[in-house]
């Protein structure tokens, strides 16, 4: 009789965790061997890549891969101190090469930048930080035309962190900006690159001591404090999301009426700041993703079990929904951000005590509102060619007196490209050579409030 009872118990537990196949644990970590995950995942084809901040041979963290269905978990690298240790940030992918940062270890024990093949081969320590050039990098890198951009939490000429650039081969390191407290300090998130400008946030410093939003040219010139978070309403730990000419982000705490954080939006020039939603006791530490007009994210705490949650809200601040509440069985305290593939979201919950082995999980979740609600327009003001396209799509406008914003979405609503279109631009191009074959939706929002949506096809 023991076996049937055990089977019933297992099925019951799986029912709690999976919730009608909406939430699924793909892998439960064991800190003794694998470590506990921090940061976010990155996807290549059918394979997810991530890092743990502990575990591995030397208990200093690992890089791992796992298939989207939870099979083929593989440890690609053990950090050992000399090659870095205790990663807390995200990997990025360029071709078959992963790039990342660790806040400790390396030649000076101040952290390093590294690259590694998706196969786990050819690990390279690209650059070792020291205090004058920064130390303790926290956020993810971004890449553009063979140059990596990122931030460090500390170091730099004033000791409060910096913004840097470096070529992917490890040459040409530049300290683009050193924070000094008055203009922010100890940045945790990642940068965003748009039209030759870098944008980011710091969780502390600035005029009121609770963080700021800044812009900076890619050559290090033109630093500008676009917005100062005020009073107790601050501490943005995550990264910015750009959609429709506005930045969206989250603040860790200081919302009202409770003590939790909040979701905000702001124009790219630093004006028109708006609080979209106040959490009562939720503390977001990651970043948002967007699917058409729906924002999706996670909070570190809050929800029914106070262990964090997955939520959605539209970009106007309406229709907030608590989609899933984390708990000991499903994983607790998600630090990082979600990624989207088709209609499914993937992420990690890293809190001690969560998952089967109590050391965090990789999960998938598929109960997210991703429907397309905009009807394609037949206006003669916009033309697109070629369509289908294999390398570039050209968009021509008969009238464009004001700045516009163009976005490209998959059929499931995942944003894959976004750009600001300068006023009076008659023709611009969208690079699609690296996109998968298939149907996409092109959405153009003009300065006068008109929205056009066109169906385009990528075929190679």
BATOR-221232 format. One record per residue (C-alpha): x negated, y negated, z negated; residue in one letter. Coordinates in steps of 0.5 Angstrom, whole numbers, plus 500, padded with zeros to 3 digits. Each point is the difference from the previous one (the first is absolute). Layout:
<recs>
REC / x / y / z / type
REC / X / Y / Z / A
...
</recs>
This chain:
<recs>
REC / x / y / z / type
REC / 500 / 500 / 500 / X
REC / 494 / 495 / 499 / X
REC / 499 / 499 / 508 / X
REC / 507 / 498 / 501 / X
REC / 500 / 495 / 494 / X
REC / 493 / 497 / 503 / X
REC / 503 / 500 / 507 / X
REC / 506 / 496 / 498 / X
REC / 495 / 495 / 495 / X
REC / 496 / 499 / 506 / X
REC / 505 / 498 / 505 / X
REC / 503 / 496 / 495 / X
REC / 494 / 496 / 499 / X
REC / 499 / 499 / 507 / X
REC / 507 / 498 / 501 / X
REC / 498 / 494 / 495 / X
REC / 494 / 498 / 504 / X
REC / 502 / 501 / 507 / X
REC / 507 / 496 / 499 / X
REC / 503 / 503 / 506 / X
REC / 494 / 500 / 504 / X
REC / 499 / 493 / 499 / X
REC / 494 / 500 / 496 / X
REC / 494 / 506 / 500 / X
REC / 494 / 501 / 497 / X
REC / 495 / 502 / 505 / X
REC / 494 / 501 / 495 / X
REC / 499 / 500 / 493 / X
REC / 493 / 497 / 497 / X
REC / 496 / 504 / 495 / X
REC / 495 / 495 / 497 / X
REC / 495 / 506 / 498 / X
REC / 499 / 501 / 507 / X
REC / 503 / 495 / 505 / X
REC / 501 / 493 / 496 / X
REC / 506 / 496 / 499 / X
REC / 502 / 496 / 506 / X
REC / 499 / 492 / 501 / X
REC / 502 / 495 / 505 / X
REC / 504 / 502 / 507 / X
REC / 499 / 505 / 505 / X
REC / 499 / 499 / 508 / X
REC / 502 / 505 / 505 / X
REC / 497 / 502 / 506 / X
REC / 504 / 505 / 505 / X
REC / 503 / 505 / 495 / X
REC / 495 / 499 / 494 / X
REC / 500 / 496 / 494 / X
REC / 494 / 497 / 497 / X
REC / 499 / 497 / 493 / X
REC / 495 / 500 / 494 / X
REC / 500 / 502 / 493 / X
REC / 496 / 495 / 495 / X
REC / 498 / 506 / 496 / X
REC / 499 / 508 / 501 / X
REC / 495 / 503 / 505 / X
REC / 494 / 504 / 498 / X
REC / 497 / 494 / 496 / X
REC / 507 / 497 / 498 / X
REC / 499 / 494 / 503 / X
REC / 505 / 500 / 505 / X
REC / 502 / 503 / 507 / X
REC / 502 / 499 / 507 / X
REC / 505 / 505 / 502 / X
REC / 505 / 502 / 506 / X
REC / 507 / 503 / 500 / X
REC / 505 / 502 / 506 / X
REC / 506 / 496 / 500 / X
REC / 504 / 506 / 498 / X
REC / 495 / 501 / 494 / X
REC / 496 / 506 / 503 / X
REC / 492 / 500 / 501 / X
REC / 498 / 496 / 494 / X
REC / 493 / 499 / 501 / X
REC / 494 / 496 / 496 / X
REC / 496 / 496 / 505 / X
REC / 495 / 497 / 495 / X
REC / 498 / 500 / 493 / X
REC / 498 / 493 / 497 / X
REC / 493 / 501 / 496 / X
REC / 498 / 493 / 498 / X
REC / 495 / 499 / 505 / X
REC / 505 / 500 / 506 / X
REC / 505 / 496 / 495 / X
REC / 505 / 502 / 495 / X
REC / 507 / 499 / 497 / X
REC / 504 / 498 / 507 / X
REC / 506 / 496 / 498 / X
REC / 502 / 497 / 507 / X
REC / 502 / 502 / 507 / X
REC / 497 / 503 / 506 / X
REC / 501 / 497 / 507 / X
REC / 499 / 504 / 506 / X
REC / 497 / 498 / 507 / X
REC / 500 / 505 / 505 / X
REC / 497 / 507 / 496 / X
REC / 496 / 495 / 495 / X
REC / 503 / 499 / 493 / X
REC / 497 / 494 / 497 / X
REC / 501 / 498 / 492 / X
REC / 497 / 497 / 494 / X
REC / 498 / 502 / 493 / X
REC / 500 / 495 / 494 / X
REC / 494 / 504 / 497 / X
REC / 494 / 504 / 502 / X
REC / 495 / 499 / 506 / X
REC / 493 / 497 / 499 / X
REC / 502 / 495 / 495 / X
REC / 506 / 503 / 497 / X
REC / 504 / 494 / 502 / X
REC / 504 / 504 / 505 / X
REC / 499 / 501 / 508 / X
REC / 503 / 500 / 507 / X
REC / 500 / 507 / 503 / X
REC / 502 / 504 / 506 / X
REC / 502 / 507 / 501 / X
REC / 503 / 504 / 506 / X
REC / 507 / 503 / 499 / X
REC / 497 / 507 / 500 / X
REC / 496 / 498 / 494 / X
REC / 493 / 500 / 504 / X
REC / 495 / 494 / 501 / X
REC / 501 / 496 / 493 / X
REC / 496 / 494 / 501 / X
REC / 499 / 494 / 494 / X
REC / 501 / 494 / 504 / X
REC / 499 / 495 / 495 / X
REC / 498 / 500 / 493 / X
REC / 503 / 494 / 496 / X
REC / 496 / 496 / 495 / X
REC / 502 / 494 / 495 / X
REC / 498 / 495 / 505 / X
REC / 504 / 503 / 506 / X
REC / 506 / 502 / 496 / X
REC / 501 / 506 / 495 / X
REC / 506 / 505 / 499 / X
REC / 504 / 500 / 506 / X
REC / 507 / 502 / 499 / X
REC / 505 / 499 / 506 / X
REC / 499 / 503 / 507 / X
REC / 496 / 498 / 506 / X
REC / 503 / 497 / 506 / X
REC / 497 / 501 / 507 / X
REC / 500 / 495 / 506 / X
REC / 495 / 501 / 506 / X
REC / 495 / 504 / 497 / X
REC / 500 / 495 / 493 / X
REC / 502 / 502 / 494 / X
REC / 503 / 495 / 495 / X
REC / 501 / 501 / 492 / X
REC / 500 / 497 / 493 / X
REC / 496 / 502 / 494 / X
REC / 503 / 499 / 493 / X
REC / 494 / 497 / 497 / X
REC / 493 / 497 / 502 / X
REC / 499 / 495 / 505 / X
REC / 496 / 494 / 499 / X
REC / 505 / 498 / 494 / X
REC / 502 / 507 / 498 / X
REC / 507 / 500 / 501 / X
REC / 500 / 504 / 506 / X
REC / 499 / 499 / 508 / X
REC / 503 / 501 / 507 / X
REC / 495 / 503 / 504 / X
REC / 499 / 503 / 507 / X
REC / 495 / 505 / 503 / X
REC / 500 / 504 / 507 / X
REC / 502 / 507 / 500 / X
REC / 492 / 502 / 501 / X
REC / 498 / 497 / 493 / X
REC / 497 / 494 / 503 / X
REC / 502 / 492 / 500 / X
REC / 503 / 500 / 492 / X
REC / 503 / 493 / 499 / X
REC / 502 / 497 / 493 / X
REC / 506 / 496 / 504 / X
REC / 503 / 497 / 493 / X
REC / 498 / 501 / 493 / X
REC / 506 / 498 / 495 / X
REC / 498 / 496 / 494 / X
REC / 506 / 500 / 496 / X
REC / 504 / 494 / 502 / X
REC / 501 / 503 / 507 / X
REC / 502 / 507 / 497 / X
REC / 496 / 506 / 497 / X
REC / 499 / 507 / 500 / X
REC / 504 / 502 / 506 / X
REC / 503 / 507 / 500 / X
REC / 504 / 500 / 506 / X
REC / 498 / 501 / 508 / X
REC / 500 / 494 / 505 / X
REC / 504 / 499 / 506 / X
REC / 498 / 498 / 507 / X
REC / 504 / 495 / 504 / X
REC / 498 / 496 / 506 / X
REC / 493 / 499 / 497 / X
REC / 501 / 499 / 493 / X
REC / 500 / 504 / 494 / X
REC / 505 / 500 / 495 / X
REC / 500 / 503 / 493 / X
REC / 502 / 499 / 493 / X
REC / 496 / 500 / 493 / X
REC / 504 / 502 / 493 / X
REC / 497 / 495 / 496 / X
REC / 497 / 493 / 500 / X
REC / 502 / 494 / 504 / X
REC / 503 / 494 / 498 / X
REC / 505 / 504 / 495 / X
REC / 495 / 506 / 498 / X
REC / 505 / 505 / 503 / X
REC / 498 / 501 / 507 / X
REC / 500 / 497 / 507 / X
REC / 501 / 501 / 507 / X
REC / 495 / 498 / 505 / X
REC / 498 / 499 / 507 / X
REC / 493 / 501 / 503 / X
REC / 497 / 500 / 507 / X
REC / 496 / 506 / 502 / X
REC / 493 / 496 / 500 / X
REC / 501 / 498 / 493 / X
REC / 502 / 493 / 502 / X
REC / 507 / 496 / 498 / X
REC / 502 / 503 / 493 / X
REC / 507 / 498 / 498 / X
REC / 504 / 501 / 494 / X
REC / 507 / 501 / 503 / X
REC / 504 / 501 / 494 / X
REC / 498 / 500 / 492 / X
REC / 504 / 505 / 496 / X
REC / 503 / 496 / 494 / X
REC / 501 / 501 / 493 / X
REC / 501 / 507 / 497 / X
REC / 503 / 502 / 507 / X
REC / 493 / 503 / 503 / X
REC / 495 / 506 / 501 / X
REC / 501 / 502 / 507 / X
REC / 496 / 507 / 501 / X
REC / 502 / 502 / 506 / X
REC / 499 / 498 / 507 / X
REC / 504 / 496 / 505 / X
REC / 505 / 502 / 505 / X
REC / 501 / 496 / 507 / X
REC / 507 / 500 / 503 / X
REC / 504 / 495 / 504 / X
REC / 496 / 494 / 498 / X
REC / 500 / 501 / 493 / X
REC / 495 / 504 / 495 / X
REC / 504 / 505 / 495 / X
REC / 496 / 502 / 494 / X
REC / 501 / 502 / 492 / X
REC / 498 / 497 / 494 / X
REC / 498 / 505 / 494 / X
REC / 504 / 496 / 494 / X
REC / 504 / 494 / 499 / X
REC / 506 / 501 / 503 / X
REC / 507 / 498 / 497 / X
REC / 504 / 501 / 496 / X
REC / 496 / 506 / 498 / X
REC / 492 / 501 / 499 / X
REC / 499 / 504 / 506 / X
REC / 497 / 497 / 507 / X
REC / 504 / 498 / 506 / X
REC / 500 / 500 / 508 / X
REC / 498 / 493 / 503 / X
REC / 500 / 497 / 507 / X
REC / 496 / 494 / 503 / X
REC / 499 / 497 / 507 / X
REC / 493 / 501 / 503 / X
REC / 498 / 493 / 498 / X
REC / 502 / 500 / 493 / X
REC / 507 / 497 / 500 / X
REC / 507 / 503 / 498 / X
REC / 498 / 504 / 495 / X
REC / 506 / 504 / 498 / X
REC / 501 / 506 / 494 / X
REC / 504 / 505 / 504 / X
REC / 501 / 505 / 494 / X
REC / 498 / 500 / 492 / X
REC / 499 / 507 / 497 / X
REC / 502 / 500 / 493 / X
REC / 495 / 505 / 498 / X
REC / 496 / 502 / 506 / X
REC / 493 / 499 / 501 / X
REC / 498 / 500 / 507 / X
REC / 492 / 501 / 502 / X
REC / 500 / 502 / 507 / X
REC / 503 / 497 / 507 / X
REC / 506 / 500 / 504 / X
REC / 501 / 503 / 507 / X
REC / 506 / 498 / 504 / X
REC / 505 / 504 / 505 / X
REC / 504 / 494 / 504 / X
REC / 503 / 496 / 495 / X
REC / 499 / 505 / 494 / X
REC / 494 / 500 / 495 / X
REC / 498 / 506 / 496 / X
REC / 495 / 500 / 495 / X
REC / 499 / 504 / 493 / X
REC / 499 / 497 / 493 / X
REC / 495 / 503 / 495 / X
REC / 505 / 500 / 494 / X
REC / 507 / 499 / 499 / X
REC / 506 / 504 / 503 / X
REC / 504 / 505 / 496 / X
REC / 494 / 503 / 497 / X
REC / 496 / 494 / 499 / X
REC / 495 / 504 / 505 / X
REC / 501 / 496 / 506 / X
REC / 504 / 500 / 506 / X
REC / 501 / 500 / 508 / X
REC / 504 / 494 / 502 / X
REC / 503 / 496 / 506 / X
REC / 503 / 493 / 501 / X
REC / 501 / 496 / 506 / X
REC / 495 / 494 / 502 / X
REC / 506 / 495 / 498 / X
REC / 500 / 503 / 493 / X
REC / 506 / 504 / 500 / X
REC / 502 / 507 / 499 / X
REC / 495 / 502 / 495 / X
REC / 500 / 508 / 500 / X
REC / 497 / 504 / 495 / X
REC / 498 / 506 / 504 / X
REC / 496 / 505 / 496 / X
REC / 498 / 500 / 492 / X
REC / 494 / 503 / 499 / X
REC / 499 / 505 / 494 / X
REC / 495 / 505 / 497 / X
REC / 503 / 506 / 504 / X
REC / 499 / 495 / 507 / X
REC / 494 / 496 / 498 / X
REC / 499 / 493 / 496 / X
REC / 497 / 494 / 501 / X
REC / 499 / 499 / 507 / X
REC / 494 / 494 / 501 / X
REC / 500 / 500 / 508 / X
REC / 504 / 499 / 505 / X
REC / 505 / 504 / 505 / X
REC / 498 / 502 / 507 / X
REC / 505 / 502 / 505 / X
REC / 500 / 505 / 506 / X
REC / 507 / 500 / 504 / X
REC / 505 / 500 / 495 / X
REC / 496 / 503 / 494 / X
REC / 496 / 496 / 495 / X
REC / 494 / 503 / 497 / X
REC / 496 / 498 / 493 / X
REC / 497 / 502 / 494 / X
REC / 502 / 499 / 492 / X
REC / 494 / 500 / 496 / X
REC / 502 / 500 / 493 / X
REC / 497 / 505 / 495 / X
REC / 506 / 505 / 498 / X
REC / 503 / 500 / 507 / X
REC / 501 / 506 / 504 / X
REC / 499 / 507 / 499 / X
REC / 493 / 500 / 498 / X
REC / 501 / 493 / 496 / X
REC / 495 / 496 / 505 / X
REC / 504 / 497 / 505 / X
REC / 503 / 502 / 507 / X
REC / 500 / 499 / 507 / X
REC / 508 / 499 / 502 / X
REC / 504 / 499 / 506 / X
REC / 507 / 496 / 500 / X
REC / 505 / 500 / 505 / X
REC / 506 / 496 / 498 / X
REC / 499 / 493 / 502 / X
REC / 504 / 496 / 504 / X
REC / 496 / 499 / 507 / X
REC / 506 / 499 / 505 / X
REC / 500 / 495 / 505 / X
REC / 505 / 495 / 500 / X
REC / 498 / 495 / 506 / X
REC / 503 / 501 / 507 / X
REC / 495 / 498 / 505 / X
REC / 501 / 494 / 504 / X
REC / 501 / 499 / 507 / X
REC / 498 / 492 / 500 / X
REC / 496 / 498 / 506 / X
REC / 496 / 495 / 495 / X
REC / 495 / 506 / 499 / X
REC / 497 / 505 / 505 / X
REC / 495 / 506 / 499 / X
REC / 496 / 504 / 505 / X
REC / 497 / 505 / 501 / X
REC / 506 / 504 / 497 / X
REC / 498 / 506 / 499 / X
REC / 493 / 498 / 498 / X
REC / 493 / 504 / 499 / X
REC / 495 / 494 / 497 / X
REC / 503 / 494 / 500 / X
REC / 507 / 497 / 499 / X
REC / 501 / 492 / 503 / X
REC / 506 / 496 / 497 / X
REC / 502 / 494 / 504 / X
REC / 505 / 494 / 497 / X
REC / 503 / 495 / 504 / X
REC / 501 / 496 / 494 / X
REC / 495 / 500 / 494 / X
REC / 500 / 493 / 497 / X
REC / 499 / 502 / 493 / X
REC / 496 / 506 / 496 / X
REC / 503 / 507 / 501 / X
REC / 498 / 506 / 497 / X
REC / 500 / 507 / 504 / X
REC / 500 / 507 / 497 / X
REC / 500 / 507 / 503 / X
REC / 504 / 506 / 496 / X
REC / 500 / 507 / 501 / X
REC / 507 / 503 / 501 / X
REC / 501 / 502 / 492 / X
REC / 498 / 492 / 499 / X
REC / 493 / 501 / 498 / X
REC / 496 / 493 / 502 / X
REC / 494 / 502 / 504 / X
REC / 498 / 493 / 502 / X
REC / 501 / 493 / 498 / X
REC / 498 / 493 / 503 / X
REC / 501 / 493 / 499 / X
REC / 501 / 496 / 507 / X
REC / 498 / 493 / 501 / X
REC / 505 / 495 / 502 / X
REC / 500 / 499 / 508 / X
REC / 497 / 506 / 501 / X
REC / 503 / 503 / 506 / X
REC / 497 / 507 / 501 / X
REC / 497 / 504 / 495 / X
REC / 498 / 508 / 499 / X
REC / 501 / 505 / 496 / X
REC / 494 / 506 / 500 / X
REC / 503 / 507 / 500 / X
REC / 495 / 504 / 502 / X
REC / 499 / 503 / 493 / X
REC / 507 / 502 / 499 / X
REC / 503 / 506 / 501 / X
REC / 505 / 501 / 506 / X
REC / 507 / 499 / 499 / X
REC / 506 / 495 / 499 / X
REC / 498 / 493 / 496 / X
REC / 504 / 494 / 499 / X
REC / 497 / 493 / 501 / X
REC / 504 / 495 / 495 / X
REC / 498 / 493 / 501 / X
REC / 503 / 494 / 495 / X
REC / 499 / 493 / 503 / X
REC / 499 / 494 / 496 / X
REC / 507 / 498 / 502 / X
REC / 503 / 506 / 496 / X
REC / 502 / 504 / 506 / X
REC / 498 / 507 / 500 / X
REC / 499 / 505 / 506 / X
REC / 499 / 507 / 500 / X
REC / 497 / 504 / 506 / X
REC / 499 / 508 / 501 / X
REC / 493 / 501 / 503 / X
REC / 497 / 507 / 502 / X
REC / 492 / 502 / 499 / X
REC / 498 / 505 / 505 / X
REC / 493 / 502 / 501 / X
</recs>
